[in-house]
Amino acid sequence: MRPSNFDRPIAQYVQRSGTMLGVISRRTGYLMVIGGSVLFACTGVISKAAFDGGVAPLELAAFRSYGAGLLMLPFVVLAARRLTRRDLVPIALFALVGIVLAQAFYYEAISRMDIAVALVIVYTGPLLVAAYQRLFHAERLPLLAYLAMALAVAGVAVAVVGGSGGIGAISIVGIAFALLTAFSFAGQAILGARQPQSLAPMARTGAGMLVAALIWVPLVPFWQLPFDLMTVQTQLDGRLQASIPVGVAVLFAIVFGSIVPYALIIVGFTRIGAGAGSMAGMTEPIVAPLLAWFVLGQLLSPLQALGIALTIACVAVVERQRFKHASPSEIFVAEL
């Protein structure tokens, strides 16, 4: 039945309202993804403060997995019936490479070098994913993407050697750990796309965190963690000139460095899609240098800032091209 003249304005209003809600939903999605990425950036900075307070990098990585695994346990329990034996191997590999190794290597890197320089090396991980897709899945990208890859590597070189004192002023061990993090970061993206689709996103993430916690037990047992340092004050030497208890830094890494940002990014992706989410997720390497300067007093040289900007822009180009050509089943955006 055709709408009457009285019904037509109502139908037009409903259509306009639906369009407006869709726009609001996408805007909210962008804000969620950007907010999650900003929290990940904050986590690196706050984690550095925990190291200064006496917590070892591997101990903080273990703290983060134990706490996140415990808090995400309800999501895993609710979805346990959907798990099969076939799902255990991809979940275990994701937990080992994408969580345990990625976070351990990253923390070892930023404990030895400036966060901004470490992150720009880590964020070459998408280039490794693109190379993997080309070698093993014959996924071709436009020439622009390959040119961007070359420029991104050049930007990393400028960021590393462009500081005061050149390459000699930066820890070689720190660079090695940052490179290992980049490979683990790429592995997180590759293995994350192969997680069991029968589970809801939060359950998949929770399963990985729970298994990561189990992996840490023989490496850094939870009963040997430095709980006695939780009340020790650690100094923030940047513009703030303040101090916080080490326990606050550890709790921040668990809650606002794992649970909250992952939840924001997962929900945000459902509203804007993984491709747009990947671009919004590039906020982390942009915000982290600013936070590191403000909170920790880590200052980049103009040449380093130029190298980092070049790398981020080029990686964003590669990511955009990769998401244009990848199938939805191959898409997973990695985070630290």
KOLGURO-976351 format. One record per residue (C-alpha): residue number from 1; x, y, z. Coordinates in nm, 4 decimals, m for minus. Each point is the difference from the previous one (the first is absolute). Example, Ala and Ser with C-alpha at 12.3 -4.5 7.8 and 13.67 -1.06 7.14 Angstrom:
(rec 1,(1.2300,m0.4500,0.7800))
(rec 2,(0.1370,0.3440,m0.0660))
This chain:
(rec 1,(0.0000,0.0000,0.0000))
(rec 2,(0.1399,0.3395,m0.0957))
(rec 3,(0.0499,0.2511,0.2842))
(rec 4,(m0.2581,0.2755,0.0299))
(rec 5,(0.0900,0.3688,m0.0017))
(rec 6,(m0.0142,m0.0110,0.3789))
(rec 7,(0.2368,m0.2983,0.0206))
(rec 8,(0.2591,0.1389,m0.2435))
(rec 9,(0.1501,0.2655,0.2365))
(rec 10,(0.0270,m0.2669,0.2715))
(rec 11,(0.1803,m0.2347,m0.2393))
(rec 12,(0.2361,0.2792,m0.1047))
(rec 13,(0.0675,0.0841,0.3646))
(rec 14,(0.0765,m0.3634,0.0835))
(rec 15,(0.2340,m0.0239,m0.3007))
(rec 16,(0.1843,0.3202,0.0984))
(rec 17,(0.0196,m0.1179,0.3629))
(rec 18,(0.1463,m0.3328,m0.1122))
(rec 19,(0.2614,0.1791,m0.2106))
(rec 20,(0.0892,0.2298,0.2902))
(rec 21,(0.0308,m0.2965,0.2372))
(rec 22,(0.2284,m0.1716,m0.2509))
(rec 23,(0.2238,0.3077,m0.0176))
(rec 24,(0.0050,0.0258,0.3804))
(rec 25,(0.0788,m0.3700,0.0246))
(rec 26,(0.2974,0.0363,m0.2357))
(rec 27,(0.1243,0.3074,0.1842))
(rec 28,(m0.0275,m0.1909,0.3272))
(rec 29,(0.1879,m0.2873,m0.1611))
(rec 30,(0.2870,0.2281,m0.1036))
(rec 31,(0.0119,0.1496,0.3491))
(rec 32,(0.0116,m0.3481,0.1518))
(rec 33,(0.2867,m0.1181,m0.2200))
(rec 34,(0.1954,0.3234,0.0491))
(rec 35,(m0.0682,m0.0146,0.3747))
(rec 36,(0.1240,m0.3588,0.0164))
(rec 37,(0.3150,0.0895,m0.1929))
(rec 38,(0.0663,0.2981,0.2291))
(rec 39,(m0.0307,m0.2319,0.3006))
(rec 40,(0.2513,m0.2393,m0.1570))
(rec 41,(0.2337,0.2975,m0.0470))
(rec 42,(m0.0495,0.0988,0.3648))
(rec 43,(0.0789,m0.3564,0.1060))
(rec 44,(0.3493,0.0121,m0.1475))
(rec 45,(0.0723,0.3247,0.1836))
(rec 46,(m0.1408,m0.1183,0.3332))
(rec 47,(0.1803,m0.3335,m0.0385))
(rec 48,(0.3302,0.1873,m0.0278))
(rec 49,(m0.0800,0.1601,0.3330))
(rec 50,(m0.0516,m0.3472,0.1491))
(rec 51,(0.3457,m0.1037,m0.1247))
(rec 52,(0.1501,0.3071,0.1666))
(rec 53,(m0.1718,m0.1122,0.3215))
(rec 54,(0.1799,m0.3339,m0.0023))
(rec 55,(m0.2355,m0.2324,m0.1901))
(rec 56,(0.1865,m0.1997,m0.2658))
(rec 57,(m0.1416,0.0030,m0.3574))
(rec 58,(m0.0838,m0.3722,0.0044))
(rec 59,(m0.1647,0.0365,0.3401))
(rec 60,(m0.2274,0.2763,m0.1272))
(rec 61,(m0.0866,m0.2041,m0.3104))
(rec 62,(m0.0935,m0.2894,0.2291))
(rec 63,(m0.1998,0.2304,0.2299))
(rec 64,(m0.1926,0.1239,m0.3039))
(rec 65,(m0.0832,m0.3493,m0.1270))
(rec 66,(m0.0968,m0.1364,0.3417))
(rec 67,(m0.2275,0.2941,0.0756))
(rec 68,(m0.1564,0.0194,m0.3454))
(rec 69,(m0.0512,m0.3768,m0.0163))
(rec 70,(m0.1777,0.0029,0.3362))
(rec 71,(m0.2251,0.2935,m0.0932))
(rec 72,(m0.0856,m0.1516,m0.3396))
(rec 73,(m0.0726,m0.3445,0.1476))
(rec 74,(m0.3807,0.0513,0.0115))
(rec 75,(m0.0123,0.0560,m0.3792))
(rec 76,(0.1942,m0.3221,m0.0576))
(rec 77,(m0.2157,m0.2018,0.2416))
(rec 78,(m0.3191,0.1148,m0.1711))
(rec 79,(0.1354,m0.1066,m0.3397))
(rec 80,(0.1794,m0.3187,0.1126))
(rec 81,(m0.2619,m0.2308,m0.1518))
(rec 82,(0.0778,0.1337,m0.3461))
(rec 83,(0.3692,m0.0846,0.0255))
(rec 84,(0.1274,m0.3128,m0.1754))
(rec 85,(0.3365,m0.1747,0.0078))
(rec 86,(0.0703,0.1470,m0.3430))
(rec 87,(m0.0205,0.3500,0.1499))
(rec 88,(0.2677,m0.0602,0.2647))
(rec 89,(0.3056,0.0157,m0.2278))
(rec 90,(m0.0792,0.3372,m0.1665))
(rec 91,(m0.0932,0.1494,0.3384))
(rec 92,(0.3230,m0.1280,0.1583))
(rec 93,(0.2142,0.1300,m0.2884))
(rec 94,(m0.1701,0.3392,0.0157))
(rec 95,(0.0521,0.0159,0.3770))
(rec 96,(0.3689,m0.0948,m0.0279))
(rec 97,(0.0985,0.2198,m0.2955))
(rec 98,(m0.2568,0.2786,0.0070))
(rec 99,(m0.0217,0.0587,0.3744))
(rec 100,(0.2860,m0.1552,0.1985))
(rec 101,(0.2860,0.0611,m0.2434))
(rec 102,(m0.1371,0.3284,m0.1396))
(rec 103,(m0.0441,0.1590,0.3432))
(rec 104,(0.3217,m0.1457,0.1443))
(rec 105,(0.2123,0.1207,m0.2941))
(rec 106,(m0.1729,0.3402,m0.0016))
(rec 107,(0.0605,0.0558,0.3704))
(rec 108,(0.3625,m0.1069,m0.0332))
(rec 109,(0.0362,0.2489,m0.2880))
(rec 110,(m0.1545,0.3036,0.1714))
(rec 111,(0.1954,m0.0697,0.3187))
(rec 112,(0.3168,0.0644,m0.2045))
(rec 113,(m0.0991,0.2744,m0.2468))
(rec 114,(m0.2444,0.2847,m0.0570))
(rec 115,(m0.3582,m0.1163,m0.0468))
(rec 116,(m0.0519,0.1969,m0.3230))
(rec 117,(0.2999,m0.1564,m0.1749))
(rec 118,(m0.0940,m0.3481,0.1211))
(rec 119,(m0.3585,0.0410,m0.1183))
(rec 120,(0.0958,0.1205,m0.3473))
(rec 121,(0.2059,m0.3179,m0.0425))
(rec 122,(m0.2856,m0.2116,0.1353))
(rec 123,(m0.2521,0.1598,m0.2339))
(rec 124,(0.1860,m0.1354,m0.3013))
(rec 125,(m0.1802,m0.3223,0.0933))
(rec 126,(m0.2745,0.0622,m0.2613))
(rec 127,(0.2724,0.0060,m0.2660))
(rec 128,(0.1008,m0.3486,0.1117))
(rec 129,(m0.3635,m0.1109,m0.0215))
(rec 130,(m0.0201,0.1365,m0.3553))
(rec 131,(0.3219,m0.1846,m0.0893))
(rec 132,(m0.1382,m0.3211,0.1524))
(rec 133,(m0.3232,0.0314,m0.1989))
(rec 134,(0.1999,0.0569,m0.3192))
(rec 135,(0.2331,m0.2975,0.0526))
(rec 136,(m0.2449,m0.2582,0.1314))
(rec 137,(m0.3363,0.1122,m0.1374))
(rec 138,(0.1041,0.1735,m0.3237))
(rec 139,(m0.1763,0.3186,0.1110))
(rec 140,(0.1118,0.2792,m0.2305))
(rec 141,(m0.0086,0.3634,0.1029))
(rec 142,(0.0255,0.3089,m0.2217))
(rec 143,(0.3439,0.1452,m0.0724))
(rec 144,(m0.0842,0.2894,0.2330))
(rec 145,(m0.0087,m0.2401,0.2944))
(rec 146,(0.3464,m0.1399,m0.0742))
(rec 147,(0.1430,0.3505,m0.0390))
(rec 148,(m0.1576,0.0893,0.3341))
(rec 149,(0.1676,m0.3042,0.1583))
(rec 150,(0.3423,0.1149,m0.1169))
(rec 151,(m0.0612,0.3537,0.1285))
(rec 152,(m0.1266,m0.1368,0.3327))
(rec 153,(0.3253,m0.1903,0.0521))
(rec 154,(0.1932,0.3158,m0.0889))
(rec 155,(m0.2070,0.1913,0.2565))
(rec 156,(0.0898,m0.2566,0.2678))
(rec 157,(0.3693,0.0405,m0.0829))
(rec 158,(m0.0305,0.3794,0.0348))
(rec 159,(m0.1840,m0.0376,0.3329))
(rec 160,(0.2674,m0.2336,0.1363))
(rec 161,(0.3115,0.1918,m0.1060))
(rec 162,(m0.1462,0.3524,0.0091))
(rec 163,(0.0238,0.0534,0.3739))
(rec 164,(0.2755,0.1713,0.1911))
(rec 165,(0.3025,m0.2279,m0.0178))
(rec 166,(m0.1296,m0.1985,m0.2969))
(rec 167,(m0.0214,m0.3781,0.0028))
(rec 168,(0.2590,m0.0170,0.2767))
(rec 169,(m0.2408,0.1647,0.2436))
(rec 170,(m0.2657,m0.2694,m0.0440))
(rec 171,(0.0147,m0.3447,0.1573))
(rec 172,(0.0712,m0.2644,m0.2629))
(rec 173,(m0.1676,m0.2564,0.2255))
(rec 174,(m0.3018,0.2290,0.0181))
(rec 175,(m0.0146,0.0197,m0.3799))
(rec 176,(0.0231,m0.3802,m0.0186))
(rec 177,(m0.2925,m0.0368,0.2421))
(rec 178,(m0.2019,0.2586,m0.1968))
(rec 179,(0.0604,m0.1991,m0.3207))
(rec 180,(m0.1076,m0.3202,0.1759))
(rec 181,(m0.3111,0.1843,0.1151))
(rec 182,(m0.0747,0.1003,m0.3598))
(rec 183,(0.0124,m0.3656,m0.1064))
(rec 184,(m0.2197,m0.1003,0.2948))
(rec 185,(m0.2332,0.2899,m0.0840))
(rec 186,(m0.0288,m0.1351,m0.3558))
(rec 187,(m0.0560,m0.3490,0.1386))
(rec 188,(m0.2792,0.1347,0.2191))
(rec 189,(m0.1771,0.1388,m0.3086))
(rec 190,(0.0481,m0.3195,m0.2035))
(rec 191,(m0.0990,m0.2402,0.2793))
(rec 192,(m0.2783,0.2280,0.1249))
(rec 193,(m0.1775,m0.0314,m0.3350))
(rec 194,(m0.0004,m0.3784,0.0485))
(rec 195,(m0.1660,m0.0093,0.3410))
(rec 196,(m0.3221,m0.2054,0.0357))
(rec 197,(m0.2855,0.1990,m0.1501))
(rec 198,(m0.2517,m0.1986,0.2073))
(rec 199,(0.0974,0.2142,0.2988))
(rec 200,(m0.1083,0.3586,0.0578))
(rec 201,(0.2840,0.2558,m0.0319))
(rec 202,(0.0311,0.0555,0.3749))
(rec 203,(0.0035,m0.3767,0.0608))
(rec 204,(0.2748,m0.0457,m0.2639))
(rec 205,(0.2070,0.2746,0.1592))
(rec 206,(m0.0633,m0.1380,0.3480))
(rec 207,(0.1010,m0.3522,m0.1044))
(rec 208,(0.3311,0.1310,m0.1315))
(rec 209,(0.0650,0.1974,0.3190))
(rec 210,(m0.0899,m0.2969,0.2192))
(rec 211,(0.2359,m0.2335,m0.1866))
(rec 212,(0.2698,0.2712,0.0124))
(rec 213,(m0.0363,0.0048,0.3790))
(rec 214,(0.0485,m0.3774,0.0094))
(rec 215,(0.3129,0.0302,m0.2171))
(rec 216,(0.1485,0.2490,0.2476))
(rec 217,(m0.0410,m0.2355,0.3004))
(rec 218,(0.3239,m0.1999,m0.0556))
(rec 219,(0.1867,0.3084,m0.1275))
(rec 220,(m0.0933,0.2597,0.2627))
(rec 221,(m0.2165,m0.1707,0.2657))
(rec 222,(m0.2646,0.2328,0.1411))
(rec 223,(0.1086,m0.0775,0.3577))
(rec 224,(0.3453,0.1388,m0.0825))
(rec 225,(m0.1244,0.3334,m0.1358))
(rec 226,(0.1279,0.3101,0.1887))
(rec 227,(m0.3161,0.0835,0.1933))
(rec 228,(0.2198,0.1678,0.2612))
(rec 229,(0.0765,0.2789,m0.2507))
(rec 230,(m0.3641,0.1013,m0.0483))
(rec 231,(0.0167,0.2799,0.2574))
(rec 232,(0.3370,0.1360,m0.1186))
(rec 233,(m0.0226,0.3459,m0.1587))
(rec 234,(0.1340,0.0369,m0.3552))
(rec 235,(0.0898,0.3403,m0.1411))
(rec 236,(m0.1468,0.1470,m0.3212))
(rec 237,(0.2794,0.2242,m0.1258))
(rec 238,(m0.1824,0.1860,m0.2763))
(rec 239,(m0.2065,0.3168,0.0161))
(rec 240,(m0.2142,m0.1461,0.2787))
(rec 241,(0.2833,m0.0390,0.2540))
(rec 242,(m0.2164,m0.2368,0.2035))
(rec 243,(0.0253,m0.3461,0.1509))
(rec 244,(m0.2393,m0.2947,0.0109))
(rec 245,(0.0042,m0.3357,0.1822))
(rec 246,(0.1351,m0.2876,m0.2080))
(rec 247,(m0.3257,m0.1858,0.0706))
(rec 248,(m0.1962,0.2691,m0.1842))
(rec 249,(0.2231,m0.0430,m0.3060))
(rec 250,(m0.0448,m0.3797,0.0092))
(rec 251,(m0.3775,0.0274,0.0445))
(rec 252,(m0.0180,0.2492,m0.2871))
(rec 253,(0.1884,m0.2422,m0.2270))
(rec 254,(m0.2466,m0.2780,0.0849))
(rec 255,(m0.3311,0.1861,m0.0170))
(rec 256,(0.0596,0.2996,m0.2266))
(rec 257,(0.2800,m0.1660,m0.1976))
(rec 258,(m0.1834,m0.3229,m0.0796))
(rec 259,(m0.3675,m0.0386,0.0912))
(rec 260,(m0.1408,0.3463,m0.0736))
(rec 261,(0.1901,0.0791,m0.3250))
(rec 262,(m0.0651,m0.3449,m0.1490))
(rec 263,(m0.3711,0.0359,0.0811))
(rec 264,(m0.0121,0.3492,m0.1532))
(rec 265,(0.1798,m0.1101,m0.3173))
(rec 266,(m0.2082,m0.3156,m0.0440))
(rec 267,(m0.3298,0.1893,0.0336))
(rec 268,(0.1346,0.2876,m0.2103))
(rec 269,(0.0933,m0.2360,m0.2838))
(rec 270,(m0.3550,m0.1346,m0.0139))
(rec 271,(m0.1174,0.3549,m0.0746))
(rec 272,(0.2594,0.1251,m0.2466))
(rec 273,(0.1599,m0.3154,m0.1425))
(rec 274,(0.3538,m0.1318,0.0379))
(rec 275,(0.1437,0.2068,m0.2865))
(rec 276,(m0.1094,0.3341,0.1451))
(rec 277,(0.0842,m0.1316,0.3456))
(rec 278,(0.3552,m0.0718,m0.1101))
(rec 279,(0.0461,0.3612,m0.1062))
(rec 280,(m0.1482,0.1302,0.3251))
(rec 281,(0.2223,m0.2452,0.1888))
(rec 282,(0.3100,0.1759,m0.1334))
(rec 283,(m0.0668,0.2532,0.2764))
(rec 284,(0.2256,m0.1926,0.2398))
(rec 285,(0.3406,0.0780,m0.1588))
(rec 286,(m0.1099,0.3622,m0.0428))
(rec 287,(m0.1176,0.0555,0.3571))
(rec 288,(0.2703,m0.2048,0.1756))
(rec 289,(0.2901,0.2408,m0.0767))
(rec 290,(m0.2026,0.2940,0.1336))
(rec 291,(m0.0882,m0.1887,0.3178))
(rec 292,(0.3589,m0.1203,0.0426))
(rec 293,(0.1178,0.3627,m0.0179))
(rec 294,(m0.2697,0.1313,0.2337))
(rec 295,(0.0143,m0.2786,0.2600))
(rec 296,(0.3555,m0.1362,m0.0239))
(rec 297,(0.1954,0.2882,m0.1508))
(rec 298,(0.1065,m0.2030,m0.3069))
(rec 299,(0.0683,0.2588,m0.2712))
(rec 300,(0.0488,m0.0764,m0.3702))
(rec 301,(0.2264,0.1924,m0.2337))
(rec 302,(m0.1658,0.1656,m0.3027))
(rec 303,(0.1635,m0.2597,m0.2256))
(rec 304,(m0.1389,m0.2864,0.2094))
(rec 305,(m0.3463,0.1555,m0.0059))
(rec 306,(0.0230,0.0272,m0.3797))
(rec 307,(0.1034,m0.3649,m0.0319))
(rec 308,(m0.2827,m0.1150,0.2259))
(rec 309,(m0.2568,0.2096,m0.1899))
(rec 310,(0.1221,m0.1413,m0.3329))
(rec 311,(m0.0194,m0.3583,0.1271))
(rec 312,(m0.3489,0.0389,0.1481))
(rec 313,(m0.1318,0.1591,m0.3201))
(rec 314,(0.1517,m0.2724,m0.2194))
(rec 315,(m0.1209,m0.2842,0.2216))
(rec 316,(m0.3481,0.1547,m0.0114))
(rec 317,(0.0152,m0.0077,m0.3817))
(rec 318,(0.1018,m0.3681,0.0034))
(rec 319,(m0.2733,m0.0850,0.2523))
(rec 320,(m0.2642,0.1747,m0.2099))
(rec 321,(0.1060,m0.1867,m0.3120))
(rec 322,(0.0184,m0.3303,0.1873))
(rec 323,(m0.3526,0.0338,0.1358))
(rec 324,(m0.1293,0.0876,m0.3449))
(rec 325,(0.1339,m0.3263,m0.1413))
(rec 326,(m0.0359,m0.2381,0.2980))
(rec 327,(m0.3030,m0.2183,0.0568))
(rec 328,(m0.1939,0.0642,0.3247))
(rec 329,(0.1136,m0.3345,0.1454))
(rec 330,(0.3648,0.1114,m0.0245))
(rec 331,(m0.0508,0.3257,0.1898))
(rec 332,(0.1184,0.0443,0.3551))
(rec 333,(0.1513,0.3194,0.1342))
(rec 334,(0.2782,m0.0578,0.2492))
(rec 335,(0.0560,0.2061,0.3148))
(rec 336,(0.2568,m0.0087,0.2785))
